[in-house]
Amino acid sequence: MARKACRTCRLITTKSHCPICRGTNLSDSFSGVVLIFDPEHSMIARKLNISEPGEYALNVR
Ligand SMILES: [Zn+2]
């Protein structure tokens, strides 16, 4: 399965819709992958407005 990034919350998923925001606005063109394990204590998560653990794209086109 191809990995895609959600344009709304940047989560990377192999599903046809985003499991976090339920959106279907996915892009297969993304760069910069960051893993968030503990969003509450992660500076990156706070900066990117991430509240759920997971794999996220820094740039989604
Ligand atoms: Zn999403």
PDB file of the backbone (N, CA, C, O) and the ligand in Angstrom, with CONECT records:
HET     ZN  A 101       1
ATOM      1  N   MET A   1       0.830  -1.216   0.000  1.00  0.00           N
ATOM      2  CA  MET A   1       0.000   0.000   0.000  1.00  0.00           C
ATOM      3  C   MET A   1       0.862   1.262   0.000  1.00  0.00           C
ATOM      4  O   MET A   1       1.854   1.346   0.723  1.00  0.00           O
ATOM      5  N   ALA A   2       0.479   2.226  -0.804  1.00  0.00           N
ATOM      6  CA  ALA A   2       1.208   3.490  -0.849  1.00  0.00           C
ATOM      7  C   ALA A   2       0.894   4.315   0.393  1.00  0.00           C
ATOM      8  O   ALA A   2      -0.230   4.347   0.893  1.00  0.00           O
ATOM      9  N   ARG A   3       1.934   4.974   0.859  1.00  0.00           N
ATOM     10  CA  ARG A   3       1.740   5.834   2.019  1.00  0.00           C
ATOM     11  C   ARG A   3       1.335   7.227   1.548  1.00  0.00           C
ATOM     12  O   ARG A   3       1.906   7.780   0.608  1.00  0.00           O
ATOM     13  N   LYS A   4       0.328   7.777   2.233  1.00  0.00           N
ATOM     14  CA  LYS A   4      -0.138   9.109   1.894  1.00  0.00           C
ATOM     15  C   LYS A   4      -0.215   9.962   3.150  1.00  0.00           C
ATOM     16  O   LYS A   4      -0.350   9.459   4.266  1.00  0.00           O
ATOM     17  N   ALA A   5      -0.127  11.264   2.932  1.00  0.00           N
ATOM     18  CA  ALA A   5      -0.202  12.187   4.056  1.00  0.00           C
ATOM     19  C   ALA A   5      -1.494  12.980   3.995  1.00  0.00           C
ATOM     20  O   ALA A   5      -1.920  13.428   2.930  1.00  0.00           O
ATOM     21  N   CYS A   6      -2.111  13.145   5.160  1.00  0.00           N
ATOM     22  CA  CYS A   6      -3.353  13.906   5.256  1.00  0.00           C
ATOM     23  C   CYS A   6      -3.044  15.400   5.113  1.00  0.00           C
ATOM     24  O   CYS A   6      -2.161  15.919   5.797  1.00  0.00           O
ATOM     25  N   ARG A   7      -3.765  16.087   4.233  1.00  0.00           N
ATOM     26  CA  ARG A   7      -3.515  17.517   4.038  1.00  0.00           C
ATOM     27  C   ARG A   7      -4.037  18.336   5.210  1.00  0.00           C
ATOM     28  O   ARG A   7      -3.611  19.474   5.409  1.00  0.00           O
ATOM     29  N   THR A   8      -4.940  17.781   5.974  1.00  0.00           N
ATOM     30  CA  THR A   8      -5.531  18.515   7.090  1.00  0.00           C
ATOM     31  C   THR A   8      -4.648  18.456   8.334  1.00  0.00           C
ATOM     32  O   THR A   8      -4.331  19.487   8.927  1.00  0.00           O
ATOM     33  N   CYS A   9      -4.244  17.219   8.734  1.00  0.00           N
ATOM     34  CA  CYS A   9      -3.491  17.096   9.992  1.00  0.00           C
ATOM     35  C   CYS A   9      -2.100  16.510   9.781  1.00  0.00           C
ATOM     36  O   CYS A   9      -1.374  16.306  10.754  1.00  0.00           O
ATOM     37  N   ARG A  10      -1.704  16.233   8.531  1.00  0.00           N
ATOM     38  CA  ARG A  10      -0.364  15.756   8.171  1.00  0.00           C
ATOM     39  C   ARG A  10      -0.057  14.327   8.583  1.00  0.00           C
ATOM     40  O   ARG A  10       1.076  13.883   8.398  1.00  0.00           O
ATOM     41  N   LEU A  11      -0.990  13.601   9.120  1.00  0.00           N
ATOM     42  CA  LEU A  11      -0.736  12.217   9.490  1.00  0.00           C
ATOM     43  C   LEU A  11      -0.456  11.384   8.241  1.00  0.00           C
ATOM     44  O   LEU A  11      -1.085  11.565   7.198  1.00  0.00           O
ATOM     45  N   ILE A  12       0.517  10.454   8.374  1.00  0.00           N
ATOM     46  CA  ILE A  12       0.819   9.557   7.260  1.00  0.00           C
ATOM     47  C   ILE A  12       0.068   8.253   7.468  1.00  0.00           C
ATOM     48  O   ILE A  12       0.124   7.660   8.545  1.00  0.00           O
ATOM     49  N   THR A  13      -0.633   7.811   6.439  1.00  0.00           N
ATOM     50  CA  THR A  13      -1.460   6.616   6.555  1.00  0.00           C
ATOM     51  C   THR A  13      -1.425   5.815   5.254  1.00  0.00           C
ATOM     52  O   THR A  13      -1.105   6.350   4.193  1.00  0.00           O
ATOM     53  N   THR A  14      -1.758   4.531   5.347  1.00  0.00           N
ATOM     54  CA  THR A  14      -1.884   3.707   4.146  1.00  0.00           C
ATOM     55  C   THR A  14      -3.356   3.478   3.821  1.00  0.00           C
ATOM     56  O   THR A  14      -3.684   2.808   2.842  1.00  0.00           O
ATOM     57  N   LYS A  15      -4.232   4.032   4.639  1.00  0.00           N
ATOM     58  CA  LYS A  15      -5.670   3.850   4.429  1.00  0.00           C
ATOM     59  C   LYS A  15      -6.212   4.893   3.445  1.00  0.00           C
ATOM     60  O   LYS A  15      -5.514   5.835   3.068  1.00  0.00           O
ATOM     61  N   SER A  16      -7.455   4.705   3.045  1.00  0.00           N
ATOM     62  CA  SER A  16      -8.056   5.626   2.071  1.00  0.00           C
ATOM     63  C   SER A  16      -8.619   6.866   2.731  1.00  0.00           C
ATOM     64  O   SER A  16      -9.033   7.798   2.041  1.00  0.00           O
ATOM     65  N   HIS A  17      -8.643   6.897   4.057  1.00  0.00           N
ATOM     66  CA  HIS A  17      -9.030   8.115   4.755  1.00  0.00           C
ATOM     67  C   HIS A  17      -8.169   8.255   6.007  1.00  0.00           C
ATOM     68  O   HIS A  17      -7.571   7.288   6.480  1.00  0.00           O
ATOM     69  N   CYS A  18      -8.120   9.463   6.526  1.00  0.00           N
ATOM     70  CA  CYS A  18      -7.283   9.734   7.694  1.00  0.00           C
ATOM     71  C   CYS A  18      -7.952   9.209   8.959  1.00  0.00           C
ATOM     72  O   CYS A  18      -9.099   9.567   9.230  1.00  0.00           O
ATOM     73  N   PRO A  19      -7.264   8.362   9.754  1.00  0.00           N
ATOM     74  CA  PRO A  19      -7.880   7.813  10.962  1.00  0.00           C
ATOM     75  C   PRO A  19      -8.051   8.836  12.083  1.00  0.00           C
ATOM     76  O   PRO A  19      -8.772   8.576  13.047  1.00  0.00           O
ATOM     77  N   ILE A  20      -7.404   9.987  11.973  1.00  0.00           N
ATOM     78  CA  ILE A  20      -7.526  10.985  13.043  1.00  0.00           C
ATOM     79  C   ILE A  20      -8.642  11.974  12.763  1.00  0.00           C
ATOM     80  O   ILE A  20      -9.552  12.130  13.576  1.00  0.00           O
ATOM     81  N   CYS A  21      -8.581  12.644  11.616  1.00  0.00           N
ATOM     82  CA  CYS A  21      -9.592  13.678  11.335  1.00  0.00           C
ATOM     83  C   CYS A  21     -10.695  13.166  10.411  1.00  0.00           C
ATOM     84  O   CYS A  21     -11.623  13.904  10.083  1.00  0.00           O
ATOM     85  N   ARG A  22     -10.594  11.898   9.989  1.00  0.00           N
ATOM     86  CA  ARG A  22     -11.603  11.267   9.122  1.00  0.00           C
ATOM     87  C   ARG A  22     -11.677  11.905   7.748  1.00  0.00           C
ATOM     88  O   ARG A  22     -12.614  11.650   6.991  1.00  0.00           O
ATOM     89  N   GLY A  23     -10.692  12.734   7.422  1.00  0.00           N
ATOM     90  CA  GLY A  23     -10.705  13.395   6.128  1.00  0.00           C
ATOM     91  C   GLY A  23     -10.220  12.469   5.029  1.00  0.00           C
ATOM     92  O   GLY A  23      -9.520  11.494   5.299  1.00  0.00           O
ATOM     93  N   THR A  24     -10.587  12.766   3.798  1.00  0.00           N
ATOM     94  CA  THR A  24     -10.126  11.979   2.657  1.00  0.00           C
ATOM     95  C   THR A  24      -9.220  12.817   1.761  1.00  0.00           C
ATOM     96  O   THR A  24      -8.901  12.416   0.641  1.00  0.00           O
ATOM     97  N   ASN A  25      -8.817  13.958   2.248  1.00  0.00           N
ATOM     98  CA  ASN A  25      -7.953  14.859   1.486  1.00  0.00           C
ATOM     99  C   ASN A  25      -6.494  14.450   1.696  1.00  0.00           C
ATOM    100  O   ASN A  25      -5.757  15.102   2.435  1.00  0.00           O
ATOM    101  N   LEU A  26      -6.084  13.351   1.028  1.00  0.00           N
ATOM    102  CA  LEU A  26      -4.748  12.793   1.201  1.00  0.00           C
ATOM    103  C   LEU A  26      -3.861  13.126   0.010  1.00  0.00           C
ATOM    104  O   LEU A  26      -4.335  13.289  -1.114  1.00  0.00           O
ATOM    105  N   SER A  27      -2.564  13.225   0.280  1.00  0.00           N
ATOM    106  CA  SER A  27      -1.612  13.542  -0.778  1.00  0.00           C
ATOM    107  C   SER A  27      -0.496  12.507  -0.792  1.00  0.00           C
ATOM    108  O   SER A  27       0.007  12.116   0.262  1.00  0.00           O
ATOM    109  N   ASP A  28      -0.107  12.060  -1.993  1.00  0.00           N
ATOM    110  CA  ASP A  28       1.031  11.140  -2.046  1.00  0.00           C
ATOM    111  C   ASP A  28       2.336  11.904  -2.263  1.00  0.00           C
ATOM    112  O   ASP A  28       3.400  11.305  -2.422  1.00  0.00           O
ATOM    113  N   SER A  29       2.239  13.226  -2.267  1.00  0.00           N
ATOM    114  CA  SER A  29       3.419  14.058  -2.417  1.00  0.00           C
ATOM    115  C   SER A  29       3.701  14.785  -1.109  1.00  0.00           C
ATOM    116  O   SER A  29       3.109  15.822  -0.810  1.00  0.00           O
ATOM    117  N   PHE A  30       4.625  14.209  -0.336  1.00  0.00           N
ATOM    118  CA  PHE A  30       4.975  14.828   0.940  1.00  0.00           C
ATOM    119  C   PHE A  30       6.444  14.599   1.225  1.00  0.00           C
ATOM    120  O   PHE A  30       7.062  13.716   0.631  1.00  0.00           O
ATOM    121  N   SER A  31       7.008  15.383   2.127  1.00  0.00           N
ATOM    122  CA  SER A  31       8.410  15.217   2.486  1.00  0.00           C
ATOM    123  C   SER A  31       8.616  15.511   3.962  1.00  0.00           C
ATOM    124  O   SER A  31       7.812  16.200   4.590  1.00  0.00           O
ATOM    125  N   GLY A  32       9.689  14.985   4.502  1.00  0.00           N
ATOM    126  CA  GLY A  32      10.021  15.224   5.892  1.00  0.00           C
ATOM    127  C   GLY A  32       9.104  14.460   6.823  1.00  0.00           C
ATOM    128  O   GLY A  32       8.006  14.925   7.130  1.00  0.00           O
ATOM    129  N   VAL A  33       9.539  13.290   7.278  1.00  0.00           N
ATOM    130  CA  VAL A  33       8.688  12.467   8.127  1.00  0.00           C
ATOM    131  C   VAL A  33       9.158  12.569   9.578  1.00  0.00           C
ATOM    132  O   VAL A  33      10.350  12.462   9.865  1.00  0.00           O
ATOM    133  N   VAL A  34       8.206  12.777  10.486  1.00  0.00           N
ATOM    134  CA  VAL A  34       8.550  12.859  11.894  1.00  0.00           C
ATOM    135  C   VAL A  34       7.639  11.916  12.682  1.00  0.00           C
ATOM    136  O   VAL A  34       6.433  11.853  12.446  1.00  0.00           O
ATOM    137  N   LEU A  35       8.250  11.176  13.634  1.00  0.00           N
ATOM    138  CA  LEU A  35       7.489  10.255  14.477  1.00  0.00           C
ATOM    139  C   LEU A  35       7.176  10.928  15.809  1.00  0.00           C
ATOM    140  O   LEU A  35       8.080  11.406  16.495  1.00  0.00           O
ATOM    141  N   ILE A  36       5.908  10.964  16.170  1.00  0.00           N
ATOM    142  CA  ILE A  36       5.507  11.548  17.452  1.00  0.00           C
ATOM    143  C   ILE A  36       5.007  10.426  18.366  1.00  0.00           C
ATOM    144  O   ILE A  36       4.018   9.758  18.065  1.00  0.00           O
ATOM    145  N   PHE A  37       5.705  10.233  19.480  1.00  0.00           N
ATOM    146  CA  PHE A  37       5.293   9.196  20.421  1.00  0.00           C
ATOM    147  C   PHE A  37       4.488   9.785  21.575  1.00  0.00           C
ATOM    148  O   PHE A  37       3.551   9.163  22.075  1.00  0.00           O
ATOM    149  N   ASP A  38       4.863  10.982  21.987  1.00  0.00           N
ATOM    150  CA  ASP A  38       4.278  11.592  23.181  1.00  0.00           C
ATOM    151  C   ASP A  38       3.940  13.056  22.882  1.00  0.00           C
ATOM    152  O   ASP A  38       4.702  13.956  23.236  1.00  0.00           O
ATOM    153  N   PRO A  39       2.798  13.291  22.231  1.00  0.00           N
ATOM    154  CA  PRO A  39       2.470  14.645  21.749  1.00  0.00           C
ATOM    155  C   PRO A  39       2.448  15.693  22.854  1.00  0.00           C
ATOM    156  O   PRO A  39       2.807  16.846  22.615  1.00  0.00           O
ATOM    157  N   GLU A  40       2.035  15.314  24.053  1.00  0.00           N
ATOM    158  CA  GLU A  40       1.913  16.297  25.123  1.00  0.00           C
ATOM    159  C   GLU A  40       3.265  16.834  25.572  1.00  0.00           C
ATOM    160  O   GLU A  40       3.356  17.956  26.070  1.00  0.00           O
ATOM    161  N   HIS A  41       4.318  16.032  25.396  1.00  0.00           N
ATOM    162  CA  HIS A  41       5.632  16.457  25.855  1.00  0.00           C
ATOM    163  C   HIS A  41       6.609  16.656  24.711  1.00  0.00           C
ATOM    164  O   HIS A  41       7.820  16.712  24.927  1.00  0.00           O
ATOM    165  N   SER A  42       6.092  16.762  23.501  1.00  0.00           N
ATOM    166  CA  SER A  42       6.952  16.955  22.338  1.00  0.00           C
ATOM    167  C   SER A  42       6.857  18.378  21.816  1.00  0.00           C
ATOM    168  O   SER A  42       5.770  18.876  21.524  1.00  0.00           O
ATOM    169  N   MET A  43       8.023  19.034  21.701  1.00  0.00           N
ATOM    170  CA  MET A  43       8.063  20.394  21.166  1.00  0.00           C
ATOM    171  C   MET A  43       7.599  20.418  19.712  1.00  0.00           C
ATOM    172  O   MET A  43       6.893  21.331  19.285  1.00  0.00           O
ATOM    173  N   ILE A  44       8.013  19.388  18.956  1.00  0.00           N
ATOM    174  CA  ILE A  44       7.642  19.325  17.537  1.00  0.00           C
ATOM    175  C   ILE A  44       6.128  19.181  17.405  1.00  0.00           C
ATOM    176  O   ILE A  44       5.501  19.845  16.580  1.00  0.00           O
ATOM    177  N   ALA A  45       5.547  18.303  18.229  1.00  0.00           N
ATOM    178  CA  ALA A  45       4.098  18.082  18.176  1.00  0.00           C
ATOM    179  C   ALA A  45       3.356  19.385  18.458  1.00  0.00           C
ATOM    180  O   ALA A  45       2.375  19.706  17.787  1.00  0.00           O
ATOM    181  N   ARG A  46       3.826  20.126  19.447  1.00  0.00           N
ATOM    182  CA  ARG A  46       3.164  21.382  19.792  1.00  0.00           C
ATOM    183  C   ARG A  46       3.272  22.378  18.643  1.00  0.00           C
ATOM    184  O   ARG A  46       2.321  23.092  18.325  1.00  0.00           O
ATOM    185  N   LYS A  47       4.454  22.410  18.029  1.00  0.00           N
ATOM    186  CA  LYS A  47       4.683  23.337  16.928  1.00  0.00           C
ATOM    187  C   LYS A  47       3.800  23.002  15.726  1.00  0.00           C
ATOM    188  O   LYS A  47       3.297  23.898  15.048  1.00  0.00           O
ATOM    189  N   LEU A  48       3.614  21.703  15.468  1.00  0.00           N
ATOM    190  CA  LEU A  48       2.821  21.272  14.317  1.00  0.00           C
ATOM    191  C   LEU A  48       1.347  21.094  14.671  1.00  0.00           C
ATOM    192  O   LEU A  48       0.544  20.710  13.820  1.00  0.00           O
ATOM    193  N   ASN A  49       0.989  21.372  15.927  1.00  0.00           N
ATOM    194  CA  ASN A  49      -0.401  21.238  16.352  1.00  0.00           C
ATOM    195  C   ASN A  49      -0.885  19.789  16.301  1.00  0.00           C
ATOM    196  O   ASN A  49      -1.993  19.513  15.840  1.00  0.00           O
ATOM    197  N   ILE A  50      -0.049  18.872  16.774  1.00  0.00           N
ATOM    198  CA  ILE A  50      -0.379  17.447  16.743  1.00  0.00           C
ATOM    199  C   ILE A  50      -0.799  16.999  18.134  1.00  0.00           C
ATOM    200  O   ILE A  50      -0.130  17.304  19.121  1.00  0.00           O
ATOM    201  N   SER A  51      -1.915  16.271  18.207  1.00  0.00           N
ATOM    202  CA  SER A  51      -2.395  15.826  19.513  1.00  0.00           C
ATOM    203  C   SER A  51      -2.471  14.306  19.633  1.00  0.00           C
ATOM    204  O   SER A  51      -2.727  13.775  20.714  1.00  0.00           O
ATOM    205  N   GLU A  52      -2.244  13.600  18.507  1.00  0.00           N
ATOM    206  CA  GLU A  52      -2.289  12.134  18.536  1.00  0.00           C
ATOM    207  C   GLU A  52      -0.925  11.582  18.146  1.00  0.00           C
ATOM    208  O   GLU A  52      -0.290  12.116  17.237  1.00  0.00           O
ATOM    209  N   PRO A  53      -0.447  10.503  18.823  1.00  0.00           N
ATOM    210  CA  PRO A  53       0.808   9.882  18.427  1.00  0.00           C
ATOM    211  C   PRO A  53       0.707   9.313  17.013  1.00  0.00           C
ATOM    212  O   PRO A  53      -0.363   8.874  16.590  1.00  0.00           O
ATOM    213  N   GLY A  54       1.813   9.322  16.294  1.00  0.00           N
ATOM    214  CA  GLY A  54       1.798   8.768  14.948  1.00  0.00           C
ATOM    215  C   GLY A  54       2.937   9.298  14.115  1.00  0.00           C
ATOM    216  O   GLY A  54       3.839   9.975  14.608  1.00  0.00           O
ATOM    217  N   GLU A  55       2.874   8.971  12.831  1.00  0.00           N
ATOM    218  CA  GLU A  55       3.904   9.398  11.893  1.00  0.00           C
ATOM    219  C   GLU A  55       3.337  10.543  11.062  1.00  0.00           C
ATOM    220  O   GLU A  55       2.263  10.421  10.471  1.00  0.00           O
ATOM    221  N   TYR A  56       4.064  11.652  11.022  1.00  0.00           N
ATOM    222  CA  TYR A  56       3.546  12.848  10.354  1.00  0.00           C
ATOM    223  C   TYR A  56       4.517  13.373   9.306  1.00  0.00           C
ATOM    224  O   TYR A  56       5.730  13.188   9.411  1.00  0.00           O
ATOM    225  N   ALA A  57       3.962  14.031   8.294  1.00  0.00           N
ATOM    226  CA  ALA A  57       4.777  14.668   7.264  1.00  0.00           C
ATOM    227  C   ALA A  57       4.978  16.131   7.630  1.00  0.00           C
ATOM    228  O   ALA A  57       4.053  16.801   8.088  1.00  0.00           O
ATOM    229  N   LEU A  58       6.199  16.619   7.422  1.00  0.00           N
ATOM    230  CA  LEU A  58       6.467  18.039   7.701  1.00  0.00           C
ATOM    231  C   LEU A  58       5.926  18.913   6.591  1.00  0.00           C
ATOM    232  O   LEU A  58       5.428  20.010   6.843  1.00  0.00           O
ATOM    233  N   ASN A  59       6.022  18.432   5.369  1.00  0.00           N
ATOM    234  CA  ASN A  59       5.525  19.195   4.224  1.00  0.00           C
ATOM    235  C   ASN A  59       4.601  18.328   3.392  1.00  0.00           C
ATOM    236  O   ASN A  59       4.987  17.250   2.939  1.00  0.00           O
ATOM    237  N   VAL A  60       3.391  18.796   3.193  1.00  0.00           N
ATOM    238  CA  VAL A  60       2.414  18.086   2.353  1.00  0.00           C
ATOM    239  C   VAL A  60       2.053  18.994   1.190  1.00  0.00           C
ATOM    240  O   VAL A  60       1.663  20.146   1.380  1.00  0.00           O
ATOM    241  N   ARG A  61       2.190  18.454  -0.024  1.00  0.00           N
ATOM    242  CA  ARG A  61       1.863  19.270  -1.191  1.00  0.00           C
ATOM    243  C   ARG A  61       0.492  18.931  -1.738  1.00  0.00           C
ATOM    244  O   ARG A  61       0.057  19.526  -2.724  1.00  0.00           O
TER     245      ARG A  61
HETATM  246 ZN    ZN A 101      -6.067  14.019   9.010  1.00  0.00          ZN2+
END
